[in-house]
Amino acid sequence: VVTALLAALFGFSGLIKVVGLRQSLAIRDHLGVQPAQWRVIGLIELAGVAGVLVGLAWPPIGVAAAIGLALLVLGAIVFHVRAFDSVADTVPAVVGLGLAAATAILQWA
């Protein structure tokens, strides 16, 4: 269940970055991220989703992917703090960090 929630969160997040949804582009501009970097982040998120789902069958890949997503979202939290975002604007990133950490721990066990 935790892995499915993580995959849904990052699947949605990665897809809107890659597709270039208007709301996603507004967030990108607010955070000061370059357009090419934004797409790369989206692709990395989608790769992480694939990794945690494969991890359901082969845990070492899932653990590595979850750790990678956790590190990625730590970077997102830094960008939100630098932009002086409210707690409400930062909550999705914090939730993503918690889900990624929980997935890594659960797939390790």
FILOTI-119683 format. One record per residue (C-alpha): residue in three letters; x, y, z. Coordinates in steps of 0.05 Angstrom, whole numbers, plus 5000, padded with zeros to 4 digits. Layout:
! FILOTI-119683
   rest      X      Y      Z
    ALA      X      Y      Z
...
This chain:
! FILOTI-119683
   rest      X      Y      Z
    VAL   5000   5000   5000
    VAL   5056   5048   5018
    THR   5093   5033   4954
    ALA   5029   5044   4914
    LEU   5018   5112   4947
    LEU   5090   5131   4933
    ALA   5083   5109   4860
    ALA   5018   5148   4852
    LEU   5047   5211   4883
    PHE   5111   5211   4842
    GLY   5076   5184   4780
    PHE   5029   5244   4780
    SER   5085   5293   4798
    GLY   5132   5267   4744
    LEU   5079   5264   4691
    ILE   5056   5336   4700
    LYS   5128   5359   4696
    VAL   5143   5320   4633
    VAL   5078   5340   4599
    GLY   5086   5412   4621
    LEU   5019   5423   4654
    ARG   5007   5498   4665
    GLN   5003   5492   4742
    SER   5068   5453   4742
    LEU   5102   5506   4700
    ALA   5078   5560   4749
    ILE   5109   5521   4807
    ARG   5173   5512   4767
    ASP   5178   5587   4754
    HIS   5162   5603   4827
    LEU   5217   5556   4851
    GLY   5267   5583   4800
    VAL   5281   5517   4765
    GLN   5304   5518   4693
    PRO   5256   5486   4642
    ALA   5304   5431   4621
    GLN   5319   5414   4694
    TRP   5244   5410   4709
    ARG   5234   5358   4654
    VAL   5294   5318   4678
    ILE   5266   5319   4749
    GLY   5200   5292   4721
    LEU   5236   5237   4684
    ILE   5276   5219   4746
    GLU   5211   5216   4786
    LEU   5180   5169   4734
    ALA   5243   5125   4735
    GLY   5237   5123   4811
    VAL   5165   5100   4804
    ALA   5186   5044   4758
    GLY   5241   5025   4807
    VAL   5197   5021   4868
    LEU   5146   4980   4830
    VAL   5200   4932   4806
    GLY   5222   4930   4878
    LEU   5158   4894   4896
    ALA   5189   4834   4859
    TRP   5263   4850   4871
    PRO   5271   4890   4936
    PRO   5343   4916   4925
    ILE   5319   4957   4865
    GLY   5259   4982   4904
    VAL   5303   5004   4963
    ALA   5351   5040   4916
    ALA   5294   5075   4879
    ALA   5260   5095   4944
    ILE   5325   5124   4971
    GLY   5335   5161   4905
    LEU   5265   5191   4909
    ALA   5277   5210   4982
    LEU   5340   5248   4962
    LEU   5304   5281   4904
    VAL   5248   5305   4949
    LEU   5298   5331   5000
    GLY   5322   5376   4944
    ALA   5250   5397   4931
    ILE   5242   5415   5005
    VAL   5305   5458   5001
    PHE   5276   5495   4940
    HIS   5210   5507   4977
    VAL   5247   5534   5037
    ARG   5290   5579   4993
    ALA   5226   5606   4960
    PHE   5196   5621   5029
    ASP   5137   5576   5014
    SER   5084   5564   5066
    VAL   5079   5499   5104
    ALA   5018   5481   5062
    ASP   5058   5489   4998
    THR   5114   5445   5026
    VAL   5070   5390   5055
    PRO   5067   5348   4991
    ALA   5143   5344   4989
    VAL   5146   5325   5063
    VAL   5093   5271   5051
    GLY   5134   5246   4992
    LEU   5196   5242   5036
    GLY   5158   5202   5088
    LEU   5129   5154   5037
    ALA   5197   5145   5004
    ALA   5230   5130   5071
    ALA   5174   5082   5091
    THR   5179   5046   5024
    ALA   5255   5038   5031
    ILE   5247   5010   5101
    LEU   5190   4964   5083
    GLN   5223   4937   5021
    TRP   5288   4927   5059
    ALA   5253   4884   5111
